[in-house]
Amino acid sequence: MSDQTSMSPTDRWRAAVPELPALTMPAASTAERLVLLVHYSLDWDSWIGDHRRRYWDELLPSRLRTATYRADTLPAWWSLLAQALPIVVTGKARRLEVAQLVAEPSAPVLAILREQLPALVLRVRIIAEAVAEQRRTAADVPGGPPR
């Protein structure tokens, strides 16, 4: 899938860090993708924008942890996060990917979220920082960033 237009949103974001090895367990990959979609669905113009300094180390992990321990299913997990954070899933491709991922078997993904949350947040932060750097670099090119 070298054509970026045929890739899922999370595949495009993950491609920004080719040196980061892919997660091999399906449940771990699903967990990472869901955390990426949470991050990229946040409404930064809401109250969360005032807490950027604490976002990666406190705010995001605590909201994810709370939802993970309160939910028995991935749809419930997503719903709890949507209530705790200002999540707005924009774009058809993102909405479709969220719907597909929350339909995955819940127990293995929730177990990964419980056992490996700090590592998942670290991976998502690495990916988000690489994507942001790519966007900054593309913005410096005449004509602006590709969409």
PyRosetta script that sets phi, psi and omega in degrees:
from pyrosetta import init, pose_from_sequence

init()
pose = pose_from_sequence("MSDQTSMSPTDRWRAAVPELPALTMPAASTAERLVLLVHYSLDWDSWIGDHRRRYWDELLPSRLRTATYRADTLPAWWSLLAQALPIVVTGKARRLEVAQLVAEPSAPVLAILREQLPALVLRVRIIAEAVAEQRRTAADVPGGPPR")
pose.set_psi(1, 66.5)
pose.set_omega(1, -178.9)
pose.set_phi(2, -79.3)
pose.set_psi(2, -23.3)
pose.set_omega(2, 178.9)
pose.set_phi(3, -75.0)
pose.set_psi(3, 112.6)
pose.set_omega(3, -175.3)
pose.set_phi(4, -59.6)
pose.set_psi(4, -28.2)
pose.set_omega(4, -178.3)
pose.set_phi(5, -71.1)
pose.set_psi(5, -23.1)
pose.set_omega(5, 179.7)
pose.set_phi(6, -93.4)
pose.set_psi(6, -1.5)
pose.set_omega(6, -179.4)
pose.set_phi(7, -86.6)
pose.set_psi(7, 151.6)
pose.set_omega(7, 174.5)
pose.set_phi(8, -69.8)
pose.set_psi(8, 160.7)
pose.set_omega(8, 177.2)
pose.set_phi(9, -54.6)
pose.set_psi(9, -44.0)
pose.set_omega(9, -178.2)
pose.set_phi(10, -69.0)
pose.set_psi(10, -32.8)
pose.set_omega(10, 175.8)
pose.set_phi(11, -63.2)
pose.set_psi(11, -41.7)
pose.set_omega(11, 178.6)
pose.set_phi(12, -62.8)
pose.set_psi(12, -44.6)
pose.set_omega(12, -179.7)
pose.set_phi(13, -65.0)
pose.set_psi(13, -44.1)
pose.set_omega(13, -179.2)
pose.set_phi(14, -63.9)
pose.set_psi(14, -31.3)
pose.set_omega(14, 179.5)
pose.set_phi(15, -65.7)
pose.set_psi(15, -16.2)
pose.set_omega(15, 179.2)
pose.set_phi(16, -68.3)
pose.set_psi(16, -15.7)
pose.set_omega(16, -178.7)
pose.set_phi(17, -129.9)
pose.set_psi(17, 74.9)
pose.set_omega(17, -177.3)
pose.set_phi(18, -63.6)
pose.set_psi(18, -24.6)
pose.set_omega(18, -179.6)
pose.set_phi(19, -78.5)
pose.set_psi(19, -7.8)
pose.set_omega(19, 176.8)
pose.set_phi(20, -86.6)
pose.set_psi(20, 114.1)
pose.set_omega(20, -177.2)
pose.set_phi(21, -61.7)
pose.set_psi(21, 140.7)
pose.set_omega(21, 178.0)
pose.set_phi(22, -66.9)
pose.set_psi(22, 147.0)
pose.set_omega(22, 174.8)
pose.set_phi(23, -74.8)
pose.set_psi(23, 134.3)
pose.set_omega(23, -173.6)
pose.set_phi(24, -92.6)
pose.set_psi(24, -25.4)
pose.set_omega(24, 178.9)
pose.set_phi(25, -79.0)
pose.set_psi(25, 128.3)
pose.set_omega(25, 179.8)
pose.set_phi(26, -54.4)
pose.set_psi(26, -40.7)
pose.set_omega(26, -179.5)
pose.set_phi(27, -65.3)
pose.set_psi(27, -38.1)
pose.set_omega(27, 178.9)
pose.set_phi(28, -67.8)
pose.set_psi(28, -40.5)
pose.set_omega(28, 177.3)
pose.set_phi(29, -63.0)
pose.set_psi(29, -42.7)
pose.set_omega(29, 177.9)
pose.set_phi(30, -62.8)
pose.set_psi(30, -43.9)
pose.set_omega(30, 179.3)
pose.set_phi(31, -60.7)
pose.set_psi(31, -45.7)
pose.set_omega(31, 179.1)
pose.set_phi(32, -61.1)
pose.set_psi(32, -44.7)
pose.set_omega(32, 180.0)
pose.set_phi(33, -61.8)
pose.set_psi(33, -42.2)
pose.set_omega(33, 178.7)
pose.set_phi(34, -64.0)
pose.set_psi(34, -41.5)
pose.set_omega(34, 178.7)
pose.set_phi(35, -66.2)
pose.set_psi(35, -38.2)
pose.set_omega(35, 174.6)
pose.set_phi(36, -59.7)
pose.set_psi(36, -44.5)
pose.set_omega(36, -179.5)
pose.set_phi(37, -66.9)
pose.set_psi(37, -34.7)
pose.set_omega(37, 173.6)
pose.set_phi(38, -60.9)
pose.set_psi(38, -51.3)
pose.set_omega(38, -177.9)
pose.set_phi(39, -57.4)
pose.set_psi(39, -47.1)
pose.set_omega(39, -176.3)
pose.set_phi(40, -81.7)
pose.set_psi(40, 2.3)
pose.set_omega(40, 176.8)
pose.set_phi(41, -109.1)
pose.set_psi(41, 2.0)
pose.set_omega(41, -179.1)
pose.set_phi(42, -70.5)
pose.set_psi(42, 141.9)
pose.set_omega(42, 175.1)
pose.set_phi(43, -90.1)
pose.set_psi(43, 95.7)
pose.set_omega(43, -175.5)
pose.set_phi(44, -71.4)
pose.set_psi(44, -12.1)
pose.set_omega(44, 177.7)
pose.set_phi(45, -83.2)
pose.set_psi(45, -4.5)
pose.set_omega(45, 178.7)
pose.set_phi(46, -89.2)
pose.set_psi(46, -162.3)
pose.set_omega(46, -178.7)
pose.set_phi(47, -59.2)
pose.set_psi(47, -26.2)
pose.set_omega(47, -176.3)
pose.set_phi(48, -64.9)
pose.set_psi(48, -29.9)
pose.set_omega(48, 179.0)
pose.set_phi(49, -60.6)
pose.set_psi(49, -27.5)
pose.set_omega(49, 178.4)
pose.set_phi(50, -77.6)
pose.set_psi(50, -6.4)
pose.set_omega(50, -175.5)
pose.set_phi(51, -120.0)
pose.set_psi(51, 26.7)
pose.set_omega(51, -177.6)
pose.set_phi(52, -57.4)
pose.set_psi(52, -37.1)
pose.set_omega(52, -177.4)
pose.set_phi(53, -60.3)
pose.set_psi(53, -34.9)
pose.set_omega(53, -177.7)
pose.set_phi(54, -98.1)
pose.set_psi(54, 0.1)
pose.set_omega(54, -170.6)
pose.set_phi(55, -57.1)
pose.set_psi(55, -58.1)
pose.set_omega(55, -173.1)
pose.set_phi(56, -71.7)
pose.set_psi(56, -35.3)
pose.set_omega(56, -173.9)
pose.set_phi(57, -91.5)
pose.set_psi(57, -24.1)
pose.set_omega(57, -176.3)
pose.set_phi(58, -127.1)
pose.set_psi(58, -59.8)
pose.set_omega(58, -169.8)
pose.set_phi(59, -62.3)
pose.set_psi(59, -57.0)
pose.set_omega(59, -178.6)
pose.set_phi(60, -62.4)
pose.set_psi(60, -50.9)
pose.set_omega(60, -179.5)
pose.set_phi(61, -59.4)
pose.set_psi(61, -39.0)
pose.set_omega(61, -178.0)
pose.set_phi(62, -68.2)
pose.set_psi(62, -39.6)
pose.set_omega(62, 178.5)
pose.set_phi(63, -67.8)
pose.set_psi(63, -40.9)
pose.set_omega(63, 177.9)
pose.set_phi(64, -63.9)
pose.set_psi(64, -44.8)
pose.set_omega(64, -179.2)
pose.set_phi(65, -61.5)
pose.set_psi(65, -46.3)
pose.set_omega(65, -179.5)
pose.set_phi(66, -59.7)
pose.set_psi(66, -47.6)
pose.set_omega(66, -179.9)
pose.set_phi(67, -64.1)
pose.set_psi(67, -38.1)
pose.set_omega(67, -178.0)
pose.set_phi(68, -64.4)
pose.set_psi(68, -39.4)
pose.set_omega(68, -179.2)
pose.set_phi(69, -82.7)
pose.set_psi(69, -18.3)
pose.set_omega(69, 178.9)
pose.set_phi(70, -92.1)
pose.set_psi(70, -19.9)
pose.set_omega(70, -174.4)
pose.set_phi(71, -97.4)
pose.set_psi(71, 145.0)
pose.set_omega(71, 173.8)
pose.set_phi(72, -102.6)
pose.set_psi(72, -14.9)
pose.set_omega(72, -178.8)
pose.set_phi(73, -136.2)
pose.set_psi(73, 160.5)
pose.set_omega(73, 177.7)
pose.set_phi(74, -67.0)
pose.set_psi(74, -38.8)
pose.set_omega(74, 174.9)
pose.set_phi(75, -60.2)
pose.set_psi(75, -39.1)
pose.set_omega(75, 177.4)
pose.set_phi(76, -66.6)
pose.set_psi(76, -39.8)
pose.set_omega(76, 177.5)
pose.set_phi(77, -58.3)
pose.set_psi(77, -48.6)
pose.set_omega(77, -179.9)
pose.set_phi(78, -63.0)
pose.set_psi(78, -42.2)
pose.set_omega(78, -179.3)
pose.set_phi(79, -63.1)
pose.set_psi(79, -41.9)
pose.set_omega(79, 177.5)
pose.set_phi(80, -62.3)
pose.set_psi(80, -41.6)
pose.set_omega(80, 178.3)
pose.set_phi(81, -66.5)
pose.set_psi(81, -38.8)
pose.set_omega(81, 179.0)
pose.set_phi(82, -62.4)
pose.set_psi(82, -30.2)
pose.set_omega(82, 177.0)
pose.set_phi(83, -79.3)
pose.set_psi(83, -34.7)
pose.set_omega(83, -175.9)
pose.set_phi(84, -82.8)
pose.set_psi(84, -26.4)
pose.set_omega(84, -178.6)
pose.set_phi(85, -125.2)
pose.set_psi(85, 153.9)
pose.set_omega(85, 175.5)
pose.set_phi(86, -80.4)
pose.set_psi(86, 82.5)
pose.set_omega(86, -178.8)
pose.set_phi(87, -94.0)
pose.set_psi(87, 129.6)
pose.set_omega(87, 175.7)
pose.set_phi(88, -133.5)
pose.set_psi(88, 107.0)
pose.set_omega(88, -178.2)
pose.set_phi(89, -84.4)
pose.set_psi(89, 107.0)
pose.set_omega(89, -178.7)
pose.set_phi(90, -97.6)
pose.set_psi(90, 145.4)
pose.set_omega(90, 175.7)
pose.set_phi(91, 88.9)
pose.set_psi(91, 138.2)
pose.set_omega(91, -178.6)
pose.set_phi(92, -60.0)
pose.set_psi(92, -43.6)
pose.set_omega(92, -177.1)
pose.set_phi(93, -63.6)
pose.set_psi(93, -40.7)
pose.set_omega(93, 178.3)
pose.set_phi(94, -66.9)
pose.set_psi(94, -44.6)
pose.set_omega(94, 179.5)
pose.set_phi(95, -60.8)
pose.set_psi(95, -43.3)
pose.set_omega(95, 178.9)
pose.set_phi(96, -62.3)
pose.set_psi(96, -43.3)
pose.set_omega(96, -179.1)
pose.set_phi(97, -65.4)
pose.set_psi(97, -41.9)
pose.set_omega(97, 176.5)
pose.set_phi(98, -58.8)
pose.set_psi(98, -47.9)
pose.set_omega(98, -178.6)
pose.set_phi(99, -60.5)
pose.set_psi(99, -40.2)
pose.set_omega(99, 178.9)
pose.set_phi(100, -67.0)
pose.set_psi(100, -43.4)
pose.set_omega(100, -175.8)
pose.set_phi(101, -70.0)
pose.set_psi(101, -38.6)
pose.set_omega(101, -180.0)
pose.set_phi(102, -73.0)
pose.set_psi(102, -9.5)
pose.set_omega(102, 174.9)
pose.set_phi(103, -88.1)
pose.set_psi(103, -6.1)
pose.set_omega(103, 177.6)
pose.set_phi(104, -67.3)
pose.set_psi(104, 161.5)
pose.set_omega(104, 176.3)
pose.set_phi(105, -56.8)
pose.set_psi(105, 124.3)
pose.set_omega(105, -171.4)
pose.set_phi(106, -72.6)
pose.set_psi(106, -45.5)
pose.set_omega(106, -171.6)
pose.set_phi(107, -55.8)
pose.set_psi(107, -48.1)
pose.set_omega(107, -179.2)
pose.set_phi(108, -65.2)
pose.set_psi(108, -36.7)
pose.set_omega(108, -179.1)
pose.set_phi(109, -69.9)
pose.set_psi(109, -44.5)
pose.set_omega(109, 177.9)
pose.set_phi(110, -63.2)
pose.set_psi(110, -35.0)
pose.set_omega(110, 176.8)
pose.set_phi(111, -63.8)
pose.set_psi(111, -42.7)
pose.set_omega(111, 177.4)
pose.set_phi(112, -62.6)
pose.set_psi(112, -44.3)
pose.set_omega(112, 179.2)
pose.set_phi(113, -61.4)
pose.set_psi(113, -37.0)
pose.set_omega(113, 178.9)
pose.set_phi(114, -71.3)
pose.set_psi(114, -41.2)
pose.set_omega(114, -172.6)
pose.set_phi(115, -88.1)
pose.set_psi(115, -25.8)
pose.set_omega(115, -171.2)
pose.set_phi(116, -128.1)
pose.set_psi(116, 22.4)
pose.set_omega(116, -174.6)
pose.set_phi(117, -56.3)
pose.set_psi(117, -48.7)
pose.set_omega(117, 179.8)
pose.set_phi(118, -58.6)
pose.set_psi(118, -39.2)
pose.set_omega(118, 178.7)
pose.set_phi(119, -67.3)
pose.set_psi(119, -38.9)
pose.set_omega(119, 178.2)
pose.set_phi(120, -66.2)
pose.set_psi(120, -43.2)
pose.set_omega(120, 178.6)
pose.set_phi(121, -62.9)
pose.set_psi(121, -39.8)
pose.set_omega(121, 177.1)
pose.set_phi(122, -60.8)
pose.set_psi(122, -47.2)
pose.set_omega(122, 178.9)
pose.set_phi(123, -60.2)
pose.set_psi(123, -44.6)
pose.set_omega(123, -179.4)
pose.set_phi(124, -65.3)
pose.set_psi(124, -37.7)
pose.set_omega(124, 177.5)
pose.set_phi(125, -64.2)
pose.set_psi(125, -43.7)
pose.set_omega(125, 177.6)
pose.set_phi(126, -59.1)
pose.set_psi(126, -45.7)
pose.set_omega(126, 179.6)
pose.set_phi(127, -64.0)
pose.set_psi(127, -46.8)
pose.set_omega(127, -178.4)
pose.set_phi(128, -62.0)
pose.set_psi(128, -39.7)
pose.set_omega(128, 178.8)
pose.set_phi(129, -67.2)
pose.set_psi(129, -37.7)
pose.set_omega(129, 178.0)
pose.set_phi(130, -67.5)
pose.set_psi(130, -42.1)
pose.set_omega(130, 178.2)
pose.set_phi(131, -63.2)
pose.set_psi(131, -43.5)
pose.set_omega(131, 179.0)
pose.set_phi(132, -61.3)
pose.set_psi(132, -41.6)
pose.set_omega(132, 178.5)
pose.set_phi(133, -64.3)
pose.set_psi(133, -41.6)
pose.set_omega(133, 176.9)
pose.set_phi(134, -60.7)
pose.set_psi(134, -41.9)
pose.set_omega(134, 180.0)
pose.set_phi(135, -66.4)
pose.set_psi(135, -40.1)
pose.set_omega(135, 177.3)
pose.set_phi(136, -62.9)
pose.set_psi(136, -44.7)
pose.set_omega(136, 179.6)
pose.set_phi(137, -62.8)
pose.set_psi(137, -43.9)
pose.set_omega(137, 179.1)
pose.set_phi(138, -65.1)
pose.set_psi(138, -33.2)
pose.set_omega(138, 179.5)
pose.set_phi(139, -68.1)
pose.set_psi(139, -25.3)
pose.set_omega(139, 179.2)
pose.set_phi(140, -78.3)
pose.set_psi(140, -14.2)
pose.set_omega(140, -179.6)
pose.set_phi(141, -83.1)
pose.set_psi(141, 136.3)
pose.set_omega(141, 177.6)
pose.set_phi(142, -53.5)
pose.set_psi(142, 135.0)
pose.set_omega(142, -178.0)
pose.set_phi(143, 98.9)
pose.set_psi(143, -10.0)
pose.set_omega(143, 175.6)
pose.set_phi(144, 81.2)
pose.set_psi(144, -179.4)
pose.set_omega(144, -176.8)
pose.set_phi(145, -73.3)
pose.set_psi(145, 145.6)
pose.set_omega(145, 174.6)
pose.set_phi(146, -70.9)
pose.set_psi(146, 147.2)
pose.set_omega(146, -178.7)
pose.set_phi(147, -105.1)
pose.dump_pdb("model.pdb")
